[in-house]
Amino acid sequence: MRRVYLDYSATTPVKKIVLDEMIPYFTEKFGNPSSLYELGASAKTDLNISREKVAKLIGASEREIYFTSCGTEADNWAVIGSARLKKKYGNHIITTKIEHHAILHSCEYLEKNGYEVTYIGVDEKGIVNLKELEDAITSNTILISIMFANNEIGTIQPIKEIGEIAKKHNILFHTDAVQAVGNVDINVKELGVDMLSMSAHKIYGPKGIGALYIRKGLILPSYMNGGAQENKRRAGTENLAGIVGFGKAAELAKEGLDEHIKKITSLRNYFIKEVLDKIPNVYVNGDLEKRLPGNANLTFEFIEGEALLLYLDMNGISVSTGSACSSASLVPSHVLDAIGIPVEKIHGSLRFSIGDFTTKEDLDYTVEVLIKVVDKLRSISSVSNEKGW
């Protein structure tokens, strides 16, 4: 059976060249970067080289990159660390209704500890209203945290404009760029962000390693306590093999970014057109232009997305009903709810995400299967029968 992976937003495979770069750090280059002898010093040098590669991907300085275990930790550190840092200046945070749960749950935690959080809405395409954002600012606002690109519908936010608003009001600005890094050209200096979260396994690197960009001059409190690693900001022996893999993946992403965006965008547009042309009552969620290159979030009316996902899986096709972090939950997508999709249509939505190893033949096969499966599911659906299907 043909296998087609269309869930690159959930995770990406480690590229062979990245794995090859990592392997020596499990064996002969296994030294602890904190050790003073040659094996440790060599490890420290390689760690800093990798830090520089990650920094270059987003236009930062290597001293502004702090490695974490994942994007979720980076998000938690940015939000909770900012709240602790600025506590004496205020207790108000602004975020959006469509953030990843790493942000939403961090904000919920802070609300239980005396902070106030404003969750601003988005329009039907998932884009923040800048006036609503600025109107939400109070004299107690200490942080704005808005994701760069949404993990479910792929919508890209006006990050530079948000950064300008934050700077105008002297408020810290964090962006969760886990989905955007490696898929969008990012320069933190031009965008005016103070903190930015990222993760290696979204850019063909290993799982278990992420990073938080912290602008030079911003002394964010430590989130992990212990040793003096990561410039005394994040304790714990560094995941050297993971960091080296992250560095190589970042280097490859930087070198091939333009080609990657062009190729993936073309495949995505082809796939969306094929589906819309050949299957009735399907529509795209999110903005068609301000969108991650590989994201296609589609609603198939009159059927259950979970059933469609399982039938696709039986035909060798891997897709998602939304965020992989929430796949075990039957609660309707908070993102689709926020952009005004009715509950019954939310349950008929799937996220297809295209990546570097996707081919046109993969997409043609997926469309062929979709035509058959959608027709089958609609034929047995009570809702579709009521509509005359």
C-alpha positions as a LaTeX table, in Angstrom:
\begin{tabular}{lrrr}
\hline
Residue & $x$ (\AA) & $y$ (\AA) & $z$ (\AA) \\
\hline
Met1 & 0.00 & 0.00 & 0.00 \\
Arg2 & 1.22 & 3.46 & $-0.87$ \\
Arg3 & 2.19 & 5.57 & 2.16 \\
Val4 & 1.60 & 9.32 & 2.00 \\
Tyr5 & 2.56 & 11.56 & 4.91 \\
Leu6 & 0.67 & 14.86 & 4.95 \\
Asp7 & 1.09 & 15.94 & 8.55 \\
Tyr8 & 4.32 & 17.95 & 8.44 \\
Ser9 & 2.82 & 20.54 & 10.79 \\
Ala10 & 2.70 & 17.85 & 13.50 \\
Thr11 & 6.30 & 16.76 & 12.99 \\
Thr12 & 8.85 & 16.24 & 10.24 \\
Pro13 & 11.20 & 13.32 & 9.60 \\
Val14 & 14.85 & 13.92 & 10.47 \\
Lys15 & 16.77 & 14.44 & 7.26 \\
Lys16 & 19.60 & 11.95 & 6.73 \\
Ile17 & 22.23 & 14.67 & 6.55 \\
Val18 & 21.00 & 15.94 & 9.93 \\
Leu19 & 21.10 & 12.46 & 11.48 \\
Asp20 & 24.61 & 11.88 & 10.10 \\
Glu21 & 25.73 & 15.11 & 11.77 \\
Met22 & 24.23 & 14.00 & 15.10 \\
Ile23 & 25.50 & 10.41 & 15.36 \\
Pro24 & 29.10 & 11.15 & 16.48 \\
Tyr25 & 27.74 & 13.04 & 19.49 \\
Phe26 & 26.26 & 9.83 & 20.86 \\
Thr27 & 29.60 & 8.05 & 20.63 \\
Glu28 & 33.10 & 9.55 & 20.24 \\
Lys29 & 32.04 & 13.21 & 20.72 \\
Phe30 & 29.96 & 12.56 & 23.83 \\
Gly31 & 31.69 & 15.08 & 26.13 \\
Asn32 & 29.84 & 17.34 & 28.56 \\
Pro33 & 30.15 & 20.96 & 27.35 \\
Ser34 & 30.62 & 22.07 & 30.98 \\
Ser35 & 33.77 & 19.96 & 31.44 \\
Leu36 & 37.15 & 21.70 & 31.32 \\
Tyr37 & 39.19 & 19.00 & 29.60 \\
Glu38 & 39.57 & 18.74 & 25.81 \\
Leu39 & 36.59 & 16.44 & 25.19 \\
Gly40 & 34.31 & 18.86 & 27.02 \\
Ala41 & 35.88 & 21.96 & 25.45 \\
Ser42 & 35.40 & 20.46 & 21.99 \\
Ala43 & 31.75 & 19.79 & 22.82 \\
Lys44 & 31.36 & 23.40 & 23.99 \\
Thr45 & 32.79 & 24.67 & 20.71 \\
Asp46 & 30.41 & 22.53 & 18.66 \\
Leu47 & 27.47 & 23.63 & 20.82 \\
Asn48 & 28.27 & 27.28 & 20.12 \\
Ile49 & 28.66 & 26.64 & 16.39 \\
Ser50 & 25.19 & 25.10 & 16.39 \\
Arg51 & 23.84 & 28.03 & 18.39 \\
Glu52 & 25.17 & 30.38 & 15.72 \\
Lys53 & 23.46 & 28.38 & 12.95 \\
Val54 & 20.10 & 28.57 & 14.75 \\
Ala55 & 20.60 & 32.29 & 15.35 \\
Lys56 & 21.28 & 32.96 & 11.66 \\
Leu57 & 17.98 & 31.34 & 10.69 \\
Ile58 & 16.07 & 34.15 & 12.43 \\
Gly59 & 18.56 & 37.02 & 12.09 \\
Ala60 & 19.66 & 36.94 & 15.73 \\
Ser61 & 22.97 & 36.90 & 17.57 \\
Glu62 & 24.14 & 33.54 & 18.90 \\
Arg63 & 24.17 & 35.00 & 22.44 \\
Glu64 & 20.42 & 35.58 & 22.11 \\
Ile65 & 19.61 & 31.88 & 21.59 \\
Tyr66 & 18.78 & 29.70 & 24.60 \\
Phe67 & 18.20 & 26.01 & 24.01 \\
Thr68 & 15.19 & 24.33 & 25.60 \\
Ser69 & 13.68 & 20.84 & 25.48 \\
Cys70 & 10.96 & 21.87 & 23.01 \\
Gly71 & 8.78 & 24.72 & 21.73 \\
Thr72 & 6.35 & 24.23 & 24.60 \\
Glu73 & 9.05 & 24.89 & 27.18 \\
Ala74 & 10.13 & 27.97 & 25.25 \\
Asp75 & 6.54 & 29.26 & 25.25 \\
Asn76 & 6.13 & 28.59 & 28.97 \\
Trp77 & 9.42 & 30.30 & 29.77 \\
Ala78 & 8.57 & 33.37 & 27.68 \\
Val79 & 5.09 & 33.89 & 29.14 \\
Ile80 & 5.65 & 32.94 & 32.77 \\
Gly81 & 9.15 & 34.40 & 32.85 \\
Ser82 & 7.89 & 37.74 & 31.50 \\
Ala83 & 5.10 & 37.78 & 34.07 \\
Arg84 & 7.58 & 37.28 & 36.89 \\
Leu85 & 10.03 & 39.81 & 35.47 \\
Lys86 & 7.44 & 42.58 & 35.10 \\
Lys87 & 5.24 & 41.79 & 38.10 \\
Lys88 & 5.99 & 45.06 & 39.88 \\
Tyr89 & 4.99 & 47.02 & 36.75 \\
Gly90 & 1.65 & 45.32 & 36.09 \\
Asn91 & $-0.27$ & 42.07 & 35.86 \\
His92 & $-2.01$ & 42.24 & 32.47 \\
Ile93 & $-1.20$ & 40.02 & 29.46 \\
Ile94 & $-2.69$ & 40.10 & 25.97 \\
Thr95 & $-2.86$ & 37.05 & 23.73 \\
Thr96 & $-5.33$ & 35.63 & 21.20 \\
Lys97 & $-8.06$ & 33.00 & 21.22 \\
Ile98 & $-6.22$ & 30.90 & 18.61 \\
Glu99 & $-2.88$ & 30.37 & 20.36 \\
His100 & $-1.28$ & 26.97 & 20.85 \\
His101 & $-2.18$ & 25.39 & 24.18 \\
Ala102 & 1.39 & 25.96 & 25.38 \\
Ile103 & 0.47 & 29.65 & 25.51 \\
Leu104 & $-3.17$ & 29.31 & 26.54 \\
His105 & $-2.42$ & 26.98 & 29.44 \\
Ser106 & 0.46 & 29.17 & 30.60 \\
Cys107 & $-1.94$ & 32.11 & 30.65 \\
Glu108 & $-4.53$ & 30.07 & 32.54 \\
Tyr109 & $-1.87$ & 29.23 & 35.12 \\
Leu110 & $-1.05$ & 32.93 & 35.54 \\
Glu111 & $-4.73$ & 33.82 & 35.87 \\
Lys112 & $-4.91$ & 31.47 & 38.85 \\
Asn113 & $-2.00$ & 33.38 & 40.36 \\
Gly114 & $-3.31$ & 36.92 & 40.23 \\
Tyr115 & $-2.71$ & 37.94 & 36.63 \\
Glu116 & $-5.28$ & 39.21 & 34.16 \\
Val117 & $-5.34$ & 37.96 & 30.59 \\
Thr118 & $-7.19$ & 39.41 & 27.61 \\
Tyr119 & $-7.86$ & 36.93 & 24.80 \\
Ile120 & $-8.52$ & 39.01 & 21.70 \\
Gly121 & $-10.44$ & 37.61 & 18.77 \\
Val122 & $-9.54$ & 37.18 & 15.12 \\
Asp123 & $-11.48$ & 37.67 & 11.90 \\
Glu124 & $-12.95$ & 34.90 & 9.76 \\
Lys125 & $-9.54$ & 34.26 & 8.23 \\
Gly126 & $-7.81$ & 34.06 & 11.58 \\
Ile127 & $-6.05$ & 37.41 & 11.51 \\
Val128 & $-5.73$ & 39.71 & 14.52 \\
Asn129 & $-7.40$ & 43.13 & 14.40 \\
Leu130 & $-4.62$ & 45.59 & 15.25 \\
Lys131 & $-7.05$ & 48.20 & 16.57 \\
Glu132 & $-8.62$ & 45.67 & 18.91 \\
Leu133 & $-5.15$ & 44.72 & 20.08 \\
Glu134 & $-4.13$ & 48.29 & 20.83 \\
Asp135 & $-7.48$ & 49.06 & 22.46 \\
Ala136 & $-6.90$ & 46.13 & 24.85 \\
Ile137 & $-3.71$ & 47.67 & 26.21 \\
Thr138 & $-3.95$ & 49.15 & 29.71 \\
Ser139 & $-1.47$ & 50.81 & 32.05 \\
Asn140 & $-0.95$ & 47.36 & 33.62 \\
Thr141 & $-0.14$ & 45.51 & 30.38 \\
Ile142 & 3.29 & 43.88 & 30.59 \\
Leu143 & 3.27 & 41.33 & 27.75 \\
Ile144 & 1.76 & 40.67 & 24.33 \\
Ser145 & 2.11 & 37.08 & 23.12 \\
Ile146 & 0.76 & 36.36 & 19.63 \\
Met147 & 1.76 & 33.42 & 17.48 \\
Phe148 & 3.57 & 34.04 & 14.21 \\
Ala149 & 1.60 & 31.47 & 12.23 \\
Asn150 & $-1.27$ & 29.29 & 13.38 \\
Asn151 & $-0.61$ & 25.58 & 13.71 \\
Glu152 & $-4.09$ & 24.55 & 12.50 \\
Ile153 & $-5.12$ & 26.95 & 9.74 \\
Gly154 & $-1.69$ & 28.32 & 8.82 \\
Thr155 & $-2.66$ & 31.99 & 9.02 \\
Ile156 & 0.32 & 34.34 & 9.32 \\
Gln157 & $-0.12$ & 37.33 & 11.63 \\
Pro158 & 1.12 & 40.93 & 11.01 \\
Ile159 & 4.03 & 40.43 & 13.38 \\
Lys160 & 5.99 & 43.56 & 12.46 \\
Glu161 & 2.95 & 45.78 & 13.04 \\
Ile162 & 2.27 & 44.07 & 16.37 \\
Gly163 & 5.90 & 44.64 & 17.33 \\
Glu164 & 5.54 & 48.33 & 16.56 \\
Ile165 & 2.47 & 48.57 & 18.79 \\
Ala166 & 4.27 & 46.78 & 21.64 \\
Lys167 & 7.31 & 49.02 & 21.34 \\
Lys168 & 5.15 & 52.17 & 21.21 \\
His169 & 3.61 & 51.21 & 24.57 \\
Asn170 & 6.85 & 49.82 & 26.07 \\
Ile171 & 5.40 & 46.30 & 26.37 \\
Leu172 & 7.29 & 43.03 & 25.93 \\
Phe173 & 6.36 & 41.10 & 22.78 \\
His174 & 6.69 & 37.35 & 22.41 \\
Thr175 & 5.76 & 35.28 & 19.38 \\
Asp176 & 5.35 & 31.52 & 19.14 \\
Ala177 & 7.07 & 30.89 & 15.80 \\
Val178 & 7.27 & 27.11 & 16.05 \\
Gln179 & 5.30 & 26.68 & 12.81 \\
Ala180 & 6.79 & 29.69 & 11.04 \\
Val181 & 10.52 & 29.09 & 11.47 \\
Gly182 & 11.85 & 27.37 & 8.36 \\
Asn183 & 8.68 & 28.20 & 6.42 \\
Val184 & 8.77 & 32.01 & 6.51 \\
Asp185 & 11.66 & 34.45 & 6.15 \\
Ile186 & 12.19 & 35.77 & 9.69 \\
Asn187 & 14.44 & 38.54 & 10.97 \\
Val188 & 13.80 & 39.27 & 14.64 \\
Lys189 & 15.53 & 42.66 & 14.48 \\
Glu190 & 13.31 & 43.89 & 11.66 \\
Leu191 & 10.17 & 42.47 & 13.28 \\
Gly192 & 10.81 & 44.01 & 16.68 \\
Val193 & 10.11 & 40.91 & 18.76 \\
Asp194 & 11.61 & 40.52 & 22.22 \\
Met195 & 11.21 & 36.74 & 22.44 \\
Leu196 & 10.56 & 34.02 & 19.86 \\
Ser197 & 9.94 & 30.29 & 20.34 \\
Met198 & 11.03 & 27.56 & 17.93 \\
Ser199 & 11.42 & 23.79 & 17.71 \\
Ala200 & 13.79 & 21.55 & 15.75 \\
His201 & 11.35 & 18.78 & 14.87 \\
Lys202 & 9.29 & 21.14 & 12.71 \\
Ile203 & 12.27 & 21.77 & 10.39 \\
Tyr204 & 13.53 & 18.20 & 9.80 \\
Gly205 & 15.57 & 18.11 & 12.99 \\
Pro206 & 15.20 & 15.86 & 16.06 \\
Lys207 & 12.48 & 15.92 & 18.68 \\
Gly208 & 13.38 & 16.96 & 22.21 \\
Ile209 & 15.18 & 20.19 & 21.37 \\
Gly210 & 13.84 & 23.72 & 20.95 \\
Ala211 & 15.02 & 27.25 & 21.59 \\
Leu212 & 13.90 & 30.62 & 22.86 \\
Tyr213 & 15.28 & 33.80 & 21.32 \\
Ile214 & 15.61 & 36.44 & 24.03 \\
Arg215 & 16.55 & 39.92 & 22.84 \\
Lys216 & 19.92 & 41.19 & 24.08 \\
Gly217 & 19.40 & 43.30 & 27.19 \\
Leu218 & 16.26 & 41.47 & 28.31 \\
Ile219 & 17.13 & 39.52 & 31.46 \\
Leu220 & 14.38 & 36.93 & 31.60 \\
Pro221 & 14.33 & 34.99 & 34.91 \\
Ser222 & 15.58 & 31.41 & 34.84 \\
Tyr223 & 12.94 & 28.79 & 34.24 \\
Met224 & 15.11 & 25.78 & 35.08 \\
Asn225 & 17.23 & 25.95 & 38.22 \\
Gly226 & 20.49 & 24.10 & 38.79 \\
Gly227 & 23.78 & 24.55 & 36.98 \\
Ala228 & 25.15 & 27.47 & 35.01 \\
Gln229 & 24.28 & 26.20 & 31.51 \\
Glu230 & 22.85 & 28.50 & 28.84 \\
Asn231 & 24.51 & 31.58 & 30.33 \\
Lys232 & 22.98 & 30.76 & 33.74 \\
Arg233 & 19.45 & 31.03 & 32.32 \\
Arg234 & 18.44 & 27.40 & 31.71 \\
Ala235 & 20.05 & 24.75 & 33.88 \\
Gly236 & 20.64 & 21.15 & 32.85 \\
Thr237 & 23.28 & 19.32 & 30.85 \\
Glu238 & 22.81 & 20.29 & 27.23 \\
Asn239 & 21.30 & 17.84 & 24.76 \\
Leu240 & 24.37 & 18.12 & 22.57 \\
Ala241 & 23.36 & 15.64 & 19.86 \\
Gly242 & 19.95 & 17.32 & 19.63 \\
Ile243 & 21.49 & 20.78 & 19.51 \\
Val244 & 23.89 & 19.75 & 16.74 \\
Gly245 & 20.93 & 18.30 & 14.83 \\
Phe246 & 18.97 & 21.51 & 15.37 \\
Gly247 & 21.92 & 23.53 & 14.11 \\
Lys248 & 22.27 & 21.47 & 10.94 \\
Ala249 & 18.53 & 21.55 & 10.28 \\
Ala250 & 18.56 & 25.34 & 10.76 \\
Glu251 & 21.49 & 25.69 & 8.40 \\
Leu252 & 19.71 & 23.66 & 5.71 \\
Ala253 & 16.47 & 25.60 & 6.25 \\
Lys254 & 18.28 & 28.92 & 5.85 \\
Glu255 & 20.10 & 27.84 & 2.69 \\
Gly256 & 17.02 & 26.38 & 1.00 \\
Leu257 & 14.29 & 28.69 & 2.29 \\
Asp258 & 13.34 & 30.41 & $-0.98$ \\
Glu259 & 13.25 & 27.14 & $-2.92$ \\
His260 & 11.31 & 25.44 & $-0.12$ \\
Ile261 & 8.65 & 28.14 & 0.00 \\
Lys262 & 8.24 & 28.17 & $-3.79$ \\
Lys263 & 7.98 & 24.38 & $-4.11$ \\
Ile264 & 5.68 & 23.79 & $-1.15$ \\
Thr265 & 3.37 & 26.70 & $-1.99$ \\
Ser266 & 2.99 & 25.40 & $-5.54$ \\
Leu267 & 2.12 & 21.89 & $-4.31$ \\
Arg268 & $-0.34$ & 23.23 & $-1.75$ \\
Asn269 & $-2.14$ & 25.38 & $-4.31$ \\
Tyr270 & $-2.31$ & 22.45 & $-6.71$ \\
Phe271 & $-3.77$ & 20.20 & $-4.00$ \\
Ile272 & $-6.39$ & 22.72 & $-2.88$ \\
Lys273 & $-7.50$ & 23.36 & $-6.47$ \\
Glu274 & $-7.78$ & 19.64 & $-7.22$ \\
Val275 & $-9.88$ & 19.00 & $-4.12$ \\
Leu276 & $-12.18$ & 21.99 & $-4.67$ \\
Asp277 & $-12.61$ & 21.17 & $-8.36$ \\
Lys278 & $-13.37$ & 17.47 & $-7.85$ \\
Ile279 & $-15.26$ & 17.32 & $-4.55$ \\
Pro280 & $-18.35$ & 19.48 & $-3.92$ \\
Asn281 & $-19.09$ & 21.26 & $-0.65$ \\
Val282 & $-15.50$ & 21.65 & 0.50 \\
Tyr283 & $-13.96$ & 24.95 & 1.54 \\
Val284 & $-10.65$ & 26.28 & 2.83 \\
Asn285 & $-10.25$ & 27.59 & 6.37 \\
Gly286 & $-7.94$ & 30.55 & 6.91 \\
Asp287 & $-6.40$ & 33.19 & 4.68 \\
Leu288 & $-5.42$ & 31.99 & 1.20 \\
Glu289 & $-2.55$ & 34.48 & 0.84 \\
Lys290 & $-1.21$ & 35.12 & 4.36 \\
Arg291 & $-0.68$ & 31.45 & 4.97 \\
Leu292 & 2.08 & 28.96 & 5.69 \\
Pro293 & 3.27 & 27.46 & 2.39 \\
Gly294 & 2.35 & 23.85 & 3.20 \\
Asn295 & $-0.93$ & 24.29 & 5.07 \\
Ala296 & $-4.30$ & 23.24 & 3.67 \\
Asn297 & $-7.04$ & 23.16 & 6.31 \\
Leu298 & $-10.24$ & 21.96 & 4.63 \\
Thr299 & $-13.81$ & 21.47 & 5.77 \\
Phe300 & $-15.75$ & 18.63 & 4.15 \\
Glu301 & $-19.42$ & 19.26 & 4.75 \\
Phe302 & $-21.85$ & 16.53 & 5.91 \\
Ile303 & $-19.20$ & 14.13 & 7.27 \\
Glu304 & $-17.13$ & 13.58 & 10.41 \\
Gly305 & $-13.48$ & 14.50 & 10.09 \\
Glu306 & $-12.41$ & 11.68 & 12.42 \\
Ala307 & $-14.08$ & 9.10 & 10.17 \\
Leu308 & $-12.47$ & 10.65 & 7.10 \\
Leu309 & $-9.07$ & 10.65 & 8.83 \\
Leu310 & $-9.38$ & 6.95 & 9.69 \\
Tyr311 & $-10.44$ & 5.97 & 6.17 \\
Leu312 & $-7.50$ & 7.93 & 4.77 \\
Asp313 & $-5.20$ & 6.15 & 7.20 \\
Met314 & $-6.53$ & 2.79 & 6.02 \\
Asn315 & $-5.45$ & 3.88 & 2.55 \\
Gly316 & $-1.97$ & 4.83 & 3.76 \\
Ile317 & $-2.53$ & 8.58 & 4.06 \\
Ser318 & $-1.61$ & 10.39 & 7.29 \\
Val319 & $-3.37$ & 13.69 & 8.03 \\
Ser320 & $-4.65$ & 15.49 & 11.13 \\
Thr321 & $-7.89$ & 16.88 & 12.50 \\
Gly322 & $-5.93$ & 19.85 & 13.87 \\
Ser323 & $-3.12$ & 20.29 & 16.34 \\
Ala324 & $-1.27$ & 17.04 & 17.04 \\
Cys325 & $-1.03$ & 18.12 & 20.68 \\
Ser326 & $-4.83$ & 17.95 & 20.93 \\
Ser327 & $-5.51$ & 14.90 & 18.78 \\
Ala328 & $-6.66$ & 12.82 & 21.75 \\
Ser329 & $-9.36$ & 15.36 & 22.59 \\
Leu330 & $-12.89$ & 15.29 & 21.19 \\
Val331 & $-13.37$ & 18.98 & 22.02 \\
Pro332 & $-13.97$ & 20.99 & 18.82 \\
Ser333 & $-10.99$ & 23.02 & 17.58 \\
His334 & $-10.77$ & 26.31 & 19.47 \\
Val335 & $-9.13$ & 27.82 & 16.40 \\
Leu336 & $-11.96$ & 26.97 & 14.00 \\
Asp337 & $-14.46$ & 28.05 & 16.63 \\
Ala338 & $-12.70$ & 31.41 & 16.94 \\
Ile339 & $-12.97$ & 32.09 & 13.19 \\
Gly340 & $-16.71$ & 31.39 & 13.26 \\
Ile341 & $-16.96$ & 27.86 & 11.87 \\
Pro342 & $-20.14$ & 26.12 & 13.15 \\
Val343 & $-19.52$ & 23.12 & 15.40 \\
Glu344 & $-20.94$ & 20.59 & 12.93 \\
Lys345 & $-18.55$ & 21.87 & 10.25 \\
Ile346 & $-15.59$ & 21.97 & 12.63 \\
His347 & $-16.02$ & 18.22 & 13.06 \\
Gly348 & $-15.73$ & 17.83 & 9.28 \\
Ser349 & $-12.40$ & 19.61 & 9.04 \\
Leu350 & $-8.97$ & 18.17 & 8.36 \\
Arg351 & $-5.48$ & 19.66 & 8.21 \\
Phe352 & $-3.28$ & 18.54 & 5.34 \\
Ser353 & 0.30 & 19.79 & 5.65 \\
Ile354 & 2.81 & 19.38 & 2.85 \\
Gly355 & 6.57 & 19.10 & 3.27 \\
Asp356 & 9.90 & 18.62 & 1.53 \\
Phe357 & 9.31 & 14.94 & 0.73 \\
Thr358 & 5.80 & 15.39 & $-0.67$ \\
Thr359 & 5.37 & 14.73 & $-4.39$ \\
Lys360 & 2.69 & 15.64 & $-6.89$ \\
Glu361 & 1.97 & 11.91 & $-7.21$ \\
Asp362 & 1.31 & 11.76 & $-3.46$ \\
Leu363 & $-1.25$ & 14.53 & $-3.80$ \\
Asp364 & $-2.91$ & 12.96 & $-6.85$ \\
Tyr365 & $-3.28$ & 9.70 & $-4.95$ \\
Thr366 & $-4.71$ & 11.55 & $-1.94$ \\
Val367 & $-7.29$ & 13.32 & $-4.10$ \\
Glu368 & $-8.32$ & 10.00 & $-5.69$ \\
Val369 & $-8.85$ & 8.45 & $-2.28$ \\
Leu370 & $-10.64$ & 11.52 & $-0.96$ \\
Ile371 & $-13.16$ & 11.43 & $-3.81$ \\
Lys372 & $-14.08$ & 7.82 & $-3.01$ \\
Val373 & $-14.06$ & 8.14 & 0.78 \\
Val374 & $-16.00$ & 11.41 & 0.92 \\
Asp375 & $-18.64$ & 9.99 & $-1.40$ \\
Lys376 & $-18.91$ & 6.84 & 0.75 \\
Leu377 & $-19.18$ & 8.75 & 4.04 \\
Arg378 & $-21.75$ & 11.17 & 2.65 \\
Ser379 & $-23.85$ & 8.29 & 1.36 \\
Ile380 & $-24.24$ & 6.95 & 4.89 \\
Ser381 & $-24.48$ & 10.31 & 6.65 \\
Ser382 & $-27.87$ & 11.28 & 8.05 \\
Val383 & $-26.96$ & 14.95 & 7.65 \\
Ser384 & $-26.02$ & 14.58 & 4.00 \\
Asn385 & $-29.18$ & 12.60 & 3.30 \\
Glu386 & $-31.24$ & 15.41 & 4.78 \\
Lys387 & $-29.44$ & 17.75 & 2.36 \\
Gly388 & $-30.26$ & 15.55 & $-0.60$ \\
Trp389 & $-26.97$ & 13.76 & $-1.03$ \\
\hline
\end{tabular}
